[in-house]
Structures are given as structure tokens and as C-alpha cells.
């Protein structure tokens, strides 16, 4: 039925494959308009008193990537790639724990050749590499100022 999400989306008596897919989508937060849901979660996190917890956002995004399957909507996957690139541009790469999670997310996308195109994986990798380059430049600039 239209509008049902989560485990309620598969009525009782559905074939096992449908139930597994419904559970997968629910478990990995890929049900309903999942890209918009993650964007809303990211927006709300950025409005928190202490700002976004990028460790949580990056870990959640990686978990979602793990749950994607080739049968998932390619348009939604493309939209999610843009969200991932935005996330790579927003986290704080000078924080090594955040950088480690961003790298793990990028590597997970690269390994999911069954879901992401080579171009999509390259966009995420490029966004990650840019974030690291910016952090290194900022660190070099800070080191020069402190001399």
C-alpha cells in the first residue's frame, strides 16, 4: 500500500523475498523517501546547540550504503551520492576520528560497485580528497602563523 513504511509495508503472507527486502530497507533506513529523511536528519543535526555530530552522520551514511542493493532506485542513489558529497564538504577533517569515518564511508562506496557507478564513486572519493587537502592546507597555514 502507498504510504506504508518499515515493516508494515509488506502485508502478512508476502513472499519471503519481499519480507527480506522490506526488512533490509527498514533496518538500513532505506524505506519511504529515505534520501529526504537523511537530509532532514542532517539538517536537524546541524541546528543542534553544539552543531552536527559528524561522527554519527558519517557512520549512519556508511550503514545506509551497506544496506543498498542493485535493485534500489538509481535516482535515489544518485541523490544520495550528492548528499554524501555535501557531507564530505561539511565535516571537520582536522578531527581525526571524523576523517577516519569519512574515509571508511568513501571506501565503502568504492567497494559497492553493484550499487554505485564508477563516476558516482569517483565523485565521493574526490569530495573526500578535497576535504583532506583543505585540512592539510589549513594545518600548514596554522603552523606558519604559530612560528
Beta strands, then each sheet from edge to edge (+ up, - down):
end
